[in-house]
Amino acid sequence: MKFSTFIPKLAMLAPAVLLLNVEISIAAPSLQGAHLTERGSHIPEHYNIVPLLVTGNINGVSINHTGTVEEIFAQLDAEDNAFKLSDLAVSATSDLQTRDTAYMTDVNCIPVLGQTWNRANGGAISTGINYLRQGYMSCWVNAHSCARVSCSWDSGIYFCNNNNYNAGHPCAQIGDYAAAIYNRCKYQKNMFSDKEVGGQAWDNGNWNVPVHKDRC
């Protein structure tokens, strides 16, 4: 083929190649974008923050939602006339006794080695624990990921999964681990200041519950 005839054919082929490239790009979305929501300095290296999935029921209302327990309860309050967030506030007690911790292996109070966490507001963590103990709920998180379970007043409870598979546990158990941190790791600067709390509780199933200051 002469070079003079090859050039026009190449020019005709270029748009087809370009179109094919566009189609391939559209057909192959980034897997990272499908799973990663954000990466925080308070999360272990190579771990991602992912949305928490909550399933189960509370007061006869079915749950299959994502978000923190506060966000989910607000959604249910708007979606279902049988669910009233104000009723939970009344039924929630100040009982922060540790309950289901048979498989808990350790509790480390802030400062936690390798982390730069600050203590959270004790009252906000107490409310989050009481919410997690409501109904019959299961909390789910992806493999090698952390999900924010509760967050209010810049105080967060997380559920971190160190396994190679997705994990689900009773939300009440996660609340119990947070209660263990609350009971062991309370701090108060003086009699006029709010109680602060922070730390990390570990389970022998290779998952853990961090409690620390956060941005909500």
SVG drawing of the C-alpha trace seen along z (x, -y; Angstrom):
<svg xmlns="http://www.w3.org/2000/svg" viewBox="-48 -24 52 39">
<polyline fill="none" stroke="black" stroke-width="0.4" points="0.0,0.0 1.3,-3.5 1.9,-5.9 -0.4,-8.5 -3.3,-6.1 -2.6,-4.9 -2.9,-8.3 -6.6,-8.9 -7.5,-5.3 -5.7,-6.0 -7.7,-9.3 -11.0,-7.4 -9.9,-4.7 -9.0,-7.3 -12.6,-8.3 -13.6,-4.6 -10.7,-3.9 -11.6,-7.0 -15.3,-5.9 -14.2,-2.4 -12.0,-4.0 -14.9,-6.1 -17.3,-3.1 -14.7,-1.0 -14.3,-3.9 -18.1,-4.1 -18.5,-0.4 -15.8,0.0 -16.6,-2.2 -13.9,-2.4 -14.3,0.2 -12.7,-2.1 -15.5,-4.6 -18.1,-1.9 -16.8,-1.0 -14.7,-3.9 -16.5,-6.8 -13.6,-8.5 -10.3,-7.8 -9.6,-9.3 -6.3,-9.7 -8.0,-7.9 -8.6,-4.8 -5.8,-2.1 -3.6,-2.2 -5.2,-0.4 -8.6,-0.5 -11.6,-2.5 -14.6,-4.2 -17.7,-2.6 -21.4,-3.2 -22.9,-1.0 -25.7,1.3 -28.3,2.0 -30.9,4.8 -33.5,6.2 -36.5,4.6 -37.3,2.2 -40.8,2.0 -42.1,4.1 -40.7,1.7 -38.4,3.5 -34.9,2.0 -32.7,2.3 -30.9,-1.0 -27.4,-2.5 -26.0,-5.3 -25.3,-5.9 -27.9,-4.8 -29.0,-8.4 -29.4,-8.9 -31.3,-5.6 -33.7,-6.4 -34.4,-9.8 -35.2,-8.1 -37.5,-5.7 -39.2,-8.5 -40.0,-10.2 -40.9,-7.0 -43.0,-5.0 -45.9,-6.3 -45.3,-3.4 -41.8,-4.6 -41.4,-7.6 -37.9,-8.8 -39.3,-10.7 -40.4,-7.4 -36.9,-6.1 -35.7,-9.1 -38.2,-8.3 -37.5,-4.6 -33.7,-5.0 -32.2,-4.6 -28.9,-5.7 -27.9,-2.0 -24.4,-1.7 -23.6,1.6 -21.5,3.8 -23.5,6.8 -22.4,9.0 -18.6,9.0 -17.9,12.7 -15.7,12.5 -14.1,9.2 -10.3,9.6 -9.1,6.1 -10.0,2.5 -7.4,-0.2 -8.1,-3.7 -6.9,-6.9 -4.1,-7.4 -4.2,-4.3 -0.8,-3.2 -0.5,-4.3 -3.6,-6.5 -4.1,-10.3 -7.6,-10.1 -9.1,-12.6 -11.7,-11.8 -15.4,-12.1 -18.2,-13.7 -19.5,-11.1 -23.1,-12.2 -23.2,-11.8 -21.6,-8.3 -24.1,-7.3 -27.0,-8.2 -25.4,-6.3 -25.0,-3.2 -28.7,-3.4 -29.8,-3.7 -27.7,-0.7 -29.4,1.4 -32.9,0.8 -34.9,3.5 -33.2,6.4 -30.7,4.9 -27.6,6.2 -24.8,4.0 -22.8,4.9 -19.4,3.7 -17.2,4.7 -14.0,6.6 -11.0,4.5 -13.2,1.5 -14.6,-0.7 -18.2,-2.0 -19.3,-4.8 -22.1,-3.4 -23.1,-6.4 -22.1,-10.1 -23.5,-13.1 -22.0,-16.2 -18.7,-15.4 -18.5,-12.1 -18.3,-8.8 -18.6,-5.1 -17.1,-2.9 -17.2,0.8 -14.0,2.0 -13.6,5.3 -10.1,6.8 -11.3,9.9 -11.2,10.8 -15.0,11.1 -17.9,8.8 -19.0,9.1 -22.3,8.6 -22.9,8.5 -25.8,7.5 -25.7,3.7 -26.4,4.2 -23.1,6.0 -21.3,3.1 -23.1,0.9 -21.9,3.1 -18.3,2.8 -18.7,-1.0 -20.1,-0.8 -17.0,1.1 -14.9,-1.7 -17.2,-4.2 -16.9,-2.5 -13.2,-1.9 -12.0,-5.1 -13.9,-8.0 -12.0,-11.2 -13.1,-14.5 -10.9,-17.5 -12.7,-18.9 -16.1,-18.7 -17.5,-21.4 -16.5,-19.9 -18.3,-17.2 -17.2,-13.6 -15.0,-12.5 -14.4,-9.0 -12.4,-7.3 -10.6,-4.0 -10.8,-0.8 -12.4,2.5 -11.3,5.7 -13.2,9.0 -11.6,12.4 -13.4,12.5 -10.8,10.0 -13.0,6.9 -13.0,3.9 -15.0,0.9 -13.2,-2.5 -14.8,-5.4 -13.3,-8.9 -14.0,-12.5 -15.2,-12.9 -16.8,-15.4 -20.5,-14.7"/>
</svg>
